């Protein structure tokens, strides 16, 4: 047989700690006041409009399967999305058109 010790064999020397006294519960109003006084942010979910404004769907089946990740300013990104939404074409098409236009300028 094995000489291994059964880890659950003798747990008699382990006893649960006795409570040192019942802790007093703190009223919710006191907790809320302390949180407000110290500018603690709430973890409660924000209330949102049950019927948000419809957003344009940006999903297109195009056959494009490569991803590009670039950093840009928020104004540039907003402009990019706005142009794609106005023209109703995928973002990849906007990028392709922009690159084509840049190539034509260089010629």
C-alpha positions as CSV (number, residue, x, y, z in Angstrom):
1,X,0.0,0.0,0.0
2,X,0.9,3.6,-0.2
3,X,2.5,5.5,2.6
4,X,0.6,8.6,1.7
5,X,-1.4,10.3,4.5
6,X,-5.1,10.8,4.0
7,X,-5.6,14.5,4.1
8,X,-9.2,14.1,5.3
9,X,-8.3,11.4,7.9
10,X,-8.1,13.4,11.1
11,X,-9.6,16.9,11.1
12,X,-10.6,16.9,14.8
13,X,-8.1,19.6,15.7
14,X,-9.9,22.0,13.4
15,X,-12.9,23.7,14.9
16,X,-14.9,26.6,13.6
17,X,-14.1,29.9,15.3
18,X,-16.8,31.1,17.6
19,X,-18.2,34.5,16.9
20,X,-16.7,37.2,19.2
21,X,-20.0,38.9,19.3
22,X,-22.7,39.8,17.0
23,X,-21.8,42.6,14.7
24,X,-24.2,45.5,14.6
25,X,-25.8,46.1,11.3
26,X,-25.4,49.6,9.8
27,X,-28.5,51.3,8.5
28,X,-28.6,51.8,4.7
29,X,-29.2,55.5,5.1
30,X,-25.9,55.9,7.0
31,X,-24.0,53.9,4.3
32,X,-25.6,56.1,1.6
33,X,-24.6,59.3,3.4
34,X,-21.0,58.1,3.9
35,X,-20.8,57.2,0.2
36,X,-22.3,60.6,-0.8
37,X,-20.0,62.5,1.5
38,X,-16.9,60.8,0.1
39,X,-18.0,60.8,-3.6
40,X,-18.1,57.0,-3.9
41,X,-19.6,56.1,-7.3
42,X,-22.7,54.0,-7.3
43,X,-22.5,50.5,-8.7
44,X,-26.2,50.5,-9.6
45,X,-26.9,50.2,-13.3
46,X,-27.7,53.4,-15.0
47,X,-31.3,53.9,-16.0
48,X,-31.6,54.0,-19.8
49,X,-34.3,54.9,-22.1
50,X,-36.4,51.7,-22.7
51,X,-36.6,52.5,-26.4
52,X,-33.2,53.8,-27.6
53,X,-33.0,55.6,-30.8
54,X,-32.5,53.2,-33.8
55,X,-28.9,53.0,-34.9
56,X,-27.7,52.1,-38.3
57,X,-26.7,48.5,-38.8
58,X,-23.0,48.3,-39.8
59,X,-23.0,44.6,-40.8
60,X,-22.5,43.8,-44.4
61,X,-21.7,40.5,-46.1
62,X,-18.8,41.5,-48.3
63,X,-16.2,38.7,-48.3
64,X,-13.7,40.9,-46.6
65,X,-12.1,38.8,-43.9
66,X,-9.0,40.8,-42.9
67,X,-8.9,43.2,-40.0
68,X,-6.9,46.4,-39.6
69,X,-6.4,48.2,-36.2
70,X,-5.2,51.7,-36.4
71,X,-5.2,54.6,-33.9
72,X,-6.8,57.8,-34.8
73,X,-8.4,60.8,-33.1
74,X,-12.0,60.7,-32.1
75,X,-12.8,63.3,-34.7
76,X,-11.3,61.2,-37.5
77,X,-13.1,58.1,-36.3
78,X,-16.4,59.9,-36.1
79,X,-15.9,61.3,-39.6
80,X,-15.0,57.8,-40.9
81,X,-18.2,56.3,-39.4
82,X,-20.3,59.3,-40.6
83,X,-19.1,58.9,-44.2
84,X,-19.7,55.1,-44.1
85,X,-23.2,55.6,-42.7
86,X,-24.1,58.4,-45.1
87,X,-23.0,56.4,-48.1
88,X,-24.5,53.2,-46.7
89,X,-21.4,51.1,-47.5
90,X,-19.1,49.0,-45.4
91,X,-16.2,50.6,-43.6
92,X,-13.8,48.5,-45.7
93,X,-15.2,50.1,-48.8
94,X,-14.7,53.6,-47.4
95,X,-11.1,52.7,-46.7
96,X,-10.6,51.3,-50.2
97,X,-12.1,54.4,-51.8
98,X,-9.9,56.7,-49.7
99,X,-6.8,54.7,-50.7
100,X,-7.8,54.8,-54.4
101,X,-8.2,58.6,-54.1
102,X,-4.8,59.0,-52.5
103,X,-3.2,57.0,-55.3
104,X,-4.8,59.2,-57.9
105,X,-3.5,62.3,-56.2
106,X,0.1,60.9,-56.3
107,X,-0.1,60.2,-60.0
